[in-house]
């Protein structure tokens, strides 16, 4: 059992020692004071801690005021003792910069750092015309130099000789693999933050959350405190969110944006001003030299220094602020913010940047003796594991095979024996991986196909890593040596660069855009890394189902990581303290078993508090029947029936007349929401709803969410009111606050259990069922026959039935965590009020008659006041009428 601290439990002498949090901008509620004190104590003690505070209780502000007060106090104690002193020499060139930045601009002018209170950025605003002229001049010189260099580089795609993996890697282009990801050359240039940097910049706090909007909200809360000026802060984001090069941004796709950014930074360009004689089919000609230029936003190192100086002078900024300053200065905010990180005391960043070891190393983040705060940690284990999955499609494998064969045909006679040997090994692997995906193979059911003997022509199957390698006869290949070769030889960029050059010269302008060869090679190297993991770390999923998604026809092979303990231990071992925070972290034992099983339950520090909202501001009701008396059953087998959808429509028709302002309705999936919307449209229910309130639907594309939310808010402010049809797990359900009139009623339709047709989910369920069980956790051992397939719901139910406890609990927890996240959008502050309707008879069943009742996993502040038994919809209608009448009277008075 974890060491639990309730908000009201202050009997321990150490616990009773209160801290003063003068930076808190308001008079804190008692639970906020308790939360801040608990966090401060946990930070002092170090280790792993969990703090649970319901959404809408000021959790972010409490984290800021406690953690940053602790940071300042700790540094003051360190300074008084003559240690841990933070010295930021802004006049010194940052040694952690990638070499391509340090070497690119030749200048002796180091006087670009802050000068007293005057910003160099403000001075430069008055010399924009001169800067533009200098930039054009520099570009002309750069292009001339590049063309000259290209003429002398006739064989830029030829691999250097590679004798053996034992030879010393003295070349600067060779690097040790980091974090299990074997990316080469261009990413090395992007990632190659100087590892010689031994200078410690002092104690830091790393705050991470899941989404961009959550990070922006955190900065907004930070600006309410004095810490926004007292602490050096920087936000780190993705290229997609921070890039200001319009030519790169217009690519749209995240992967392409990343690759284009990296491509623009190569020391040797992969695209040249003149076409080369790359083979008998290739003719000479001219192309635009500008396509091979480095990114114009990184041409001047002096501007990057100015950006750093400007950020360190300003108060805390979110990503939008950083992007705007980058635009104004004409320099890259993505790399500029990375320059600021060594000098920052608070670093705000997304999950992946902190939890992935390779990302931490590429960003130059050192967690040693610092504090890591992971917010919205309710699904941390699954999020962490998904970062280490690997997937490659049949189309990508075919593309890689074609590229390597083409490259080998062109350069075979010029390559040494070492290169030829490893390239042939790569081809053997690729051909082997293609076998199980070939649906035209009549011998598909044979052992050599790589699939279990009971395989179907389409569908997916799961295998242990070793079984997969044995079945394809590639178990004798040394993957570690092959990965070292891929990393050190730079073959990924040589082959993909050559292949894309040839494809570009031969491409029909009217032909559709092909997939990126570089991304195909990276998917291949990631898969090799996955296949080199321990047998029990994850599972291989082979899917031969034809996909409608472009580039995935013919199926795919995917590695699903199942064990997160080792990955999380890398963070815990480095940091002084790791804090998991969230609105709903229970059950904590499941999190402990999956992420830090080495930590005894009695050493896990846990704090939980109640909500700040008084009971009379909340009306949670389990709605078992609709207006016509039809029982609500939104289970998988019943939810699509016309009667069920019609009854839900009648309920909504009543609610829009009863509930003021905004109503949010959560469905289990976009597909089901579409099905319901279509049925309501045909039956006329949609028209009835829209006579009372405007109706909005959550879009599938994240880029369209903001516009929909803006329209939703305007409709509510116009006093007509609005209904939002949203999806559990979508953008609306996490990270967006619907305070006050934005959500006077939240409707949860059914229990959003994830589909048991998902083979990856079934693998996780089986793995978790075996945690702590020495027999079922043996490598390769499974609870049921492996020959089940994605899309087979019945087989999924059989897997679930075979579970005794942990697997079933995990499946139920996934559902209820999603419910809790969604309904938590409704109440956001102490004076807020809302009704919460749980629409399904399963919510209304007597909890005492079921060992695992859904209501038992609701947050305590809802569970304690849930009305789970009513005589019918009439009771529900009466309760809601009284609730809103009382609130309207109170509001008017």
KALIN-V943371 format. One record per helix or strand of 3 or more residues. SS is the DSSP state (a for helix, b for strand). FROM is the first residue (numbers start at 1). TO is the last residue. If there is no record, write none. Layout:
ss->SS from->FROM to->TO
ss->SS from->FROM to->TO
This chain:
ss->b from->3 to->6
ss->a from->30 to->45
ss->b from->47 to->52
ss->a from->59 to->80
ss->a from->99 to->104
ss->a from->120 to->151
ss->a from->186 to->191
ss->b from->205 to->209
ss->a from->212 to->222
ss->a from->227 to->230
ss->b from->233 to->235
ss->a from->239 to->242
ss->a from->246 to->249
ss->a from->254 to->263
ss->a from->289 to->292
ss->a from->296 to->298
ss->a from->301 to->313
ss->a from->319 to->329
ss->a from->333 to->341
ss->b from->346 to->350
ss->a from->351 to->355
ss->a from->357 to->363
ss->b from->371 to->374
ss->a from->377 to->386
ss->b from->390 to->393
ss->a from->394 to->414
ss->a from->417 to->435
ss->a from->447 to->449
ss->b from->460 to->463
ss->a from->465 to->471
ss->a from->479 to->489
ss->a from->491 to->506
ss->a from->517 to->531
ss->b from->538 to->543
ss->b from->556 to->561
ss->a from->565 to->574
ss->b from->577 to->582
ss->a from->588 to->595
ss->a from->601 to->603
ss->b from->605 to->608
ss->a from->615 to->617
ss->b from->618 to->623
ss->a from->642 to->658
ss->b from->662 to->667
ss->a from->670 to->683
ss->a from->685 to->692
ss->b from->694 to->697
ss->a from->702 to->717
ss->b from->722 to->727
ss->a from->740 to->742
ss->b from->745 to->749
ss->a from->759 to->769
ss->a from->793 to->802
ss->a from->806 to->823
ss->b from->834 to->839
ss->a from->841 to->844
ss->a from->847 to->849
ss->a from->854 to->857
ss->a from->860 to->863
ss->a from->873 to->892
